[in-house]
Amino acid sequence: MLNLSLNAIEAMVGANAKMRKVVIRTESNPSQGPAVTVGDSSPGFAPEDRERFFRILLHHQGLQCGN
């Protein structure tokens, strides 16, 4: 959780200070269990780069618990 929150904060470094926002949500679904979502107001990356980004991430970190 801390890593996700710090990543969200770092992603907004170039944004207008008044527009910065980090949202952490929790929910419980009886059939799927608890869920936590961390979001931020950064511009993110282009949708066409999404697959490449996660391919690089998995290549460097692997599918290890806690990454």
The first five atom37 places (N, CA, C, CB, O) and aatype in JSON, in Angstrom:
{
  "aatype": [12, 10, 2, 10, 15, 10, 2, 0, 9, 6, 0, 12, 19, 7, 0, 2, 0, 11, 12, 1, 11, 19, 19, 9, 1, 16, 6, 15, 2, 14, 15, 5, 7, 14, 0, 19, 16, 19, 7, 3, 15, 15, 14, 7, 13, 0, 14, 6, 3, 1, 6, 1, 13, 13, 1, 9, 10, 10, 8, 8, 5, 7, 10, 5, 4, 7, 2],
  "atom_mask": [
    [1, 1, 1, 1, 1],
    [1, 1, 1, 1, 1],
    [1, 1, 1, 1, 1],
    [1, 1, 1, 1, 1],
    [1, 1, 1, 1, 1],
    [1, 1, 1, 1, 1],
    [1, 1, 1, 1, 1],
    [1, 1, 1, 1, 1],
    [1, 1, 1, 1, 1],
    [1, 1, 1, 1, 1],
    [1, 1, 1, 1, 1],
    [1, 1, 1, 1, 1],
    [1, 1, 1, 1, 1],
    [1, 1, 1, 0, 1],
    [1, 1, 1, 1, 1],
    [1, 1, 1, 1, 1],
    [1, 1, 1, 1, 1],
    [1, 1, 1, 1, 1],
    [1, 1, 1, 1, 1],
    [1, 1, 1, 1, 1],
    [1, 1, 1, 1, 1],
    [1, 1, 1, 1, 1],
    [1, 1, 1, 1, 1],
    [1, 1, 1, 1, 1],
    [1, 1, 1, 1, 1],
    [1, 1, 1, 1, 1],
    [1, 1, 1, 1, 1],
    [1, 1, 1, 1, 1],
    [1, 1, 1, 1, 1],
    [1, 1, 1, 1, 1],
    [1, 1, 1, 1, 1],
    [1, 1, 1, 1, 1],
    [1, 1, 1, 0, 1],
    [1, 1, 1, 1, 1],
    [1, 1, 1, 1, 1],
    [1, 1, 1, 1, 1],
    [1, 1, 1, 1, 1],
    [1, 1, 1, 1, 1],
    [1, 1, 1, 0, 1],
    [1, 1, 1, 1, 1],
    [1, 1, 1, 1, 1],
    [1, 1, 1, 1, 1],
    [1, 1, 1, 1, 1],
    [1, 1, 1, 0, 1],
    [1, 1, 1, 1, 1],
    [1, 1, 1, 1, 1],
    [1, 1, 1, 1, 1],
    [1, 1, 1, 1, 1],
    [1, 1, 1, 1, 1],
    [1, 1, 1, 1, 1],
    [1, 1, 1, 1, 1],
    [1, 1, 1, 1, 1],
    [1, 1, 1, 1, 1],
    [1, 1, 1, 1, 1],
    [1, 1, 1, 1, 1],
    [1, 1, 1, 1, 1],
    [1, 1, 1, 1, 1],
    [1, 1, 1, 1, 1],
    [1, 1, 1, 1, 1],
    [1, 1, 1, 1, 1],
    [1, 1, 1, 1, 1],
    [1, 1, 1, 0, 1],
    [1, 1, 1, 1, 1],
    [1, 1, 1, 1, 1],
    [1, 1, 1, 1, 1],
    [1, 1, 1, 0, 1],
    [1, 1, 1, 1, 1]
  ],
  "atom_positions": [
    [[0.82, -1.19, 0.0], [0.0, 0.0, 0.0], [0.86, 1.25, 0.0], [-0.93, 0.0, 1.2], [0.59, 2.21, -0.72]],
    [[1.89, 1.23, 0.81], [2.76, 2.4, 0.87], [3.4, 2.65, -0.49], [3.84, 2.23, 1.96], [3.46, 3.79, -0.94]],
    [[3.89, 1.6, -1.15], [4.53, 1.73, -2.45], [3.54, 2.29, -3.48], [5.08, 0.38, -2.91], [3.9, 3.18, -4.25]],
    [[2.32, 1.79, -3.51], [1.32, 2.3, -4.45], [1.02, 3.78, -4.19], [0.03, 1.49, -4.35], [0.88, 4.56, -5.13]],
    [[0.92, 4.14, -2.93], [0.64, 5.53, -2.57], [1.79, 6.44, -2.97], [0.36, 5.66, -1.06], [1.57, 7.53, -3.51]],
    [[3.03, 6.01, -2.71], [4.19, 6.81, -3.08], [4.3, 6.94, -4.59], [5.47, 6.19, -2.51], [4.65, 8.01, -5.1]],
    [[4.02, 5.87, -5.32], [4.03, 5.94, -6.79], [3.01, 6.95, -7.29], [3.74, 4.55, -7.39], [3.3, 7.72, -8.22]],
    [[1.84, 6.95, -6.69], [0.79, 7.9, -7.1], [1.25, 9.33, -6.84], [-0.52, 7.61, -6.34], [1.02, 10.21, -7.67]],
    [[1.87, 9.57, -5.7], [2.36, 10.92, -5.36], [3.46, 11.34, -6.33], [2.87, 10.96, -3.9], [3.46, 12.48, -6.81]],
    [[4.4, 10.44, -6.61], [5.5, 10.75, -7.53], [4.99, 11.03, -8.95], [6.51, 9.61, -7.55], [5.57, 11.84, -9.67]],
    [[3.92, 10.36, -9.35], [3.38, 10.55, -10.7], [2.82, 11.95, -10.9], [2.29, 9.52, -10.98], [2.66, 12.41, -12.04]],
    [[2.51, 12.63, -9.82], [1.9, 13.96, -9.92], [2.87, 15.1, -9.73], [0.8, 14.07, -8.92], [2.44, 16.25, -9.63]],
    [[4.16, 14.83, -9.66], [5.15, 15.86, -9.37], [5.04, 17.06, -10.31], [6.55, 15.28, -9.46], [5.16, 18.2, -9.85]],
    [[4.82, 16.84, -11.59], [4.76, 17.94, -12.54], [3.41, 18.62, -12.63], [0.0, 0.0, 0.0], [3.27, 19.62, -13.34]],
    [[2.42, 18.12, -11.92], [1.06, 18.68, -12.01], [0.91, 19.9, -11.1], [0.02, 17.6, -11.63], [1.64, 20.07, -10.13]],
    [[-0.05, 20.74, -11.44], [-0.39, 21.9, -10.63], [-0.75, 21.42, -9.22], [-1.57, 22.71, -11.27], [-1.56, 20.51, -9.06]],
    [[-0.15, 22.03, -8.2], [-0.35, 21.6, -6.82], [-1.83, 21.59, -6.41], [0.42, 22.5, -5.88], [-2.24, 20.73, -5.63]],
    [[-2.62, 22.52, -6.93], [-4.04, 22.57, -6.58], [-4.84, 21.44, -7.23], [-4.62, 23.91, -6.99], [-5.95, 21.13, -6.79]],
    [[-4.28, 20.83, -8.26], [-5.0, 19.78, -8.98], [-4.59, 18.37, -8.53], [-4.75, 19.93, -10.47], [-5.18, 17.39, -8.98]],
    [[-3.59, 18.25, -7.68], [-3.1, 16.95, -7.23], [-4.11, 16.28, -6.31], [-1.75, 17.09, -6.53], [-4.66, 16.91, -5.41]],
    [[-4.33, 14.99, -6.56], [-5.29, 14.26, -5.74], [-4.94, 12.78, -5.75], [-6.74, 14.47, -6.25], [-4.76, 12.19, -6.82]],
    [[-4.85, 12.17, -4.58], [-4.66, 10.73, -4.43], [-5.9, 10.2, -3.73], [-3.34, 10.38, -3.62], [-6.31, 10.73, -2.7]],
    [[-6.49, 9.16, -4.29], [-7.69, 8.55, -3.7], [-7.4, 7.09, -3.4], [-8.92, 8.69, -4.67], [-6.96, 6.34, -4.27]],
    [[-7.64, 6.69, -2.16], [-7.48, 5.3, -1.75], [-8.86, 4.81, -1.33], [-6.43, 5.14, -0.57], [-9.49, 5.35, -0.42]],
    [[-9.33, 3.76, -2.02], [-10.67, 3.21, -1.75], [-10.55, 1.76, -1.3], [-11.58, 3.32, -3.01], [-9.68, 1.02, -1.76]],
    [[-11.43, 1.39, -0.41], [-11.54, -0.02, -0.01], [-12.98, -0.47, -0.21], [-11.09, -0.22, 1.48], [-13.92, 0.32, -0.09]],
    [[-13.13, -1.72, -0.53], [-14.48, -2.28, -0.63], [-14.42, -3.76, -0.31], [-15.08, -2.06, -2.05], [-13.37, -4.4, -0.41]],
    [[-15.54, -4.28, 0.08], [-15.64, -5.7, 0.41], [-16.73, -6.33, -0.44], [-15.93, -5.9, 1.92], [-17.86, -5.85, -0.49]],
    [[-16.37, -7.41, -1.09], [-17.32, -8.16, -1.91], [-17.38, -9.57, -1.32], [-16.9, -8.18, -3.43], [-16.37, -10.26, -1.31]],
    [[-18.54, -10.0, -0.84], [-18.63, -11.31, -0.19], [-18.09, -12.47, -1.03], [-20.06, -11.58, 0.15], [-17.55, -13.42, -0.48]],
    [[-18.23, -12.4, -2.36], [-17.78, -13.51, -3.19], [-16.32, -13.39, -3.62], [-18.64, -13.62, -4.41], [-15.69, -14.39, -3.97]],
    [[-15.76, -12.17, -3.59], [-14.38, -11.98, -4.06], [-13.44, -11.48, -2.97], [-14.36, -11.02, -5.2], [-12.23, -11.44, -3.2]],
    [[-13.94, -11.1, -1.83], [-13.1, -10.62, -0.74], [-12.83, -9.13, -0.83], [0.0, 0.0, 0.0], [-13.45, -8.42, -1.62]],
    [[-11.89, -8.65, -0.01], [-11.6, -7.22, 0.03], [-10.82, -6.75, -1.2], [-10.83, -6.88, 1.3], [-10.11, -7.53, -1.83]],
    [[-10.97, -5.47, -1.51], [-10.23, -4.86, -2.62], [-9.81, -3.46, -2.2], [-11.08, -4.82, -3.93], [-10.55, -2.75, -1.52]],
    [[-8.61, -3.07, -2.61], [-8.09, -1.73, -2.36], [-7.7, -1.14, -3.71], [-6.87, -1.75, -1.36], [-7.04, -1.81, -4.51]],
    [[-8.09, 0.1, -3.96], [-7.75, 0.8, -5.2], [-7.04, 2.1, -4.85], [-9.01, 1.08, -6.05], [-7.49, 2.85, -3.99]],
    [[-5.91, 2.36, -5.51], [-5.18, 3.62, -5.34], [-5.19, 4.32, -6.69], [-3.7, 3.38, -4.82], [-4.78, 3.74, -7.69]],
    [[-5.65, 5.56, -6.71], [-5.68, 6.33, -7.95], [-5.11, 7.72, -7.72], [0.0, 0.0, 0.0], [-5.03, 8.19, -6.59]],
    [[-4.72, 8.37, -8.81], [-4.19, 9.72, -8.69], [-4.65, 10.55, -9.88], [-2.65, 9.71, -8.6], [-5.21, 10.03, -10.84]],
    [[-4.4, 11.84, -9.81], [-4.83, 12.75, -10.86], [-3.73, 13.04, -11.88], [-5.31, 14.05, -10.25], [-3.81, 14.03, -12.61]],
    [[-2.72, 12.19, -11.94], [-1.65, 12.38, -12.94], [-2.21, 12.08, -14.33], [-0.42, 11.47, -12.62], [-3.22, 11.39, -14.47]],
    [[-1.54, 12.6, -15.36], [-2.03, 12.33, -16.72], [-1.87, 10.87, -17.13], [-1.31, 13.21, -17.71], [-2.5, 10.44, -18.09]],
    [[-1.03, 10.11, -16.43], [-0.84, 8.7, -16.77], [-0.05, 8.54, -18.05], [0.0, 0.0, 0.0], [0.72, 9.42, -18.44]],
    [[-0.26, 7.41, -18.71], [0.42, 7.17, -19.97], [-0.62, 6.81, -21.02], [1.48, 6.04, -19.83], [-1.75, 6.43, -20.7]],
    [[-0.24, 6.93, -22.26], [-1.17, 6.7, -23.37], [-1.66, 5.25, -23.37], [-0.5, 7.02, -24.73], [-0.89, 4.34, -23.11]],
    [[-2.96, 5.04, -23.67], [-3.5, 3.67, -23.69], [-2.71, 2.72, -24.59], [-4.94, 3.71, -24.15], [-2.58, 1.53, -24.28]],
    [[-2.18, 3.23, -25.69], [-1.43, 2.35, -26.6], [-0.09, 1.9, -26.0], [-1.18, 3.06, -27.93], [0.53, 0.96, -26.5]],
    [[0.37, 2.57, -24.92], [1.62, 2.18, -24.26], [1.39, 1.23, -23.09], [2.35, 3.42, -23.77], [2.34, 0.71, -22.52]],
    [[0.13, 1.0, -22.73], [-0.2, 0.2, -21.54], [0.4, -1.2, -21.59], [-1.71, 0.09, -21.4], [1.02, -1.64, -20.62]],
    [[0.23, -1.91, -22.7], [0.74, -3.28, -22.8], [2.27, -3.3, -22.68], [0.31, -3.92, -24.13], [2.83, -4.14, -21.99]],
    [[2.93, -2.36, -23.36], [4.4, -2.29, -23.31], [4.87, -2.02, -21.88], [4.92, -1.2, -24.27], [5.85, -2.61, -21.43]],
    [[4.19, -1.12, -21.18], [4.57, -0.78, -19.82], [4.51, -2.01, -18.91], [3.66, 0.32, -19.27], [5.47, -2.29, -18.18]],
    [[3.41, -2.75, -18.96], [3.27, -3.9, -18.08], [4.18, -5.05, -18.49], [1.82, -4.38, -18.06], [4.61, -5.84, -17.64]],
    [[4.48, -5.17, -19.77], [5.43, -6.19, -20.23], [6.81, -5.9, -19.63], [5.5, -6.22, -21.8], [7.48, -6.81, -19.15]],
    [[7.24, -4.64, -19.67], [8.52, -4.25, -19.08], [8.51, -4.47, -17.58], [8.84, -2.76, -19.4], [9.47, -5.0, -17.02]],
    [[7.44, -4.08, -16.91], [7.32, -4.25, -15.47], [7.44, -5.72, -15.07], [5.98, -3.68, -14.97], [8.2, -6.06, -14.16]],
    [[6.71, -6.6, -15.75], [6.77, -8.02, -15.42], [8.12, -8.62, -15.75], [5.67, -8.77, -16.17], [8.59, -9.52, -15.06]],
    [[8.76, -8.13, -16.8], [10.08, -8.63, -17.16], [11.1, -8.34, -16.06], [10.55, -8.01, -18.5], [11.93, -9.18, -15.73]],
    [[11.02, -7.13, -15.49], [11.98, -6.72, -14.47], [11.65, -7.26, -13.08], [12.06, -5.22, -14.42], [12.55, -7.58, -12.31]],
    [[10.36, -7.37, -12.76], [9.98, -7.77, -11.41], [9.5, -9.22, -11.33], [8.9, -6.86, -10.9], [9.53, -9.81, -10.25]],
    [[9.06, -9.77, -12.42], [8.51, -11.11, -12.38], [7.17, -11.13, -11.7], [0.0, 0.0, 0.0], [6.64, -10.09, -11.34]],
    [[6.63, -12.29, -11.54], [5.32, -12.43, -10.88], [5.5, -12.86, -9.44], [4.44, -13.46, -11.63], [5.0, -13.91, -9.02]],
    [[6.2, -12.05, -8.67], [6.48, -12.37, -7.28], [5.5, -11.62, -6.39], [7.93, -12.02, -6.91], [5.15, -10.47, -6.66]],
    [[5.08, -12.26, -5.34], [4.18, -11.63, -4.38], [4.91, -10.48, -3.69], [3.67, -12.65, -3.34], [6.07, -10.63, -3.3]],
    [[4.25, -9.36, -3.55], [4.82, -8.22, -2.85], [5.47, -7.2, -3.74], [0.0, 0.0, 0.0], [6.0, -6.21, -3.23]],
    [[5.47, -7.4, -5.05], [6.08, -6.42, -5.96], [5.12, -5.3, -6.22], [6.5, -7.06, -7.28], [5.45, -4.37, -6.96]]
  ]
}
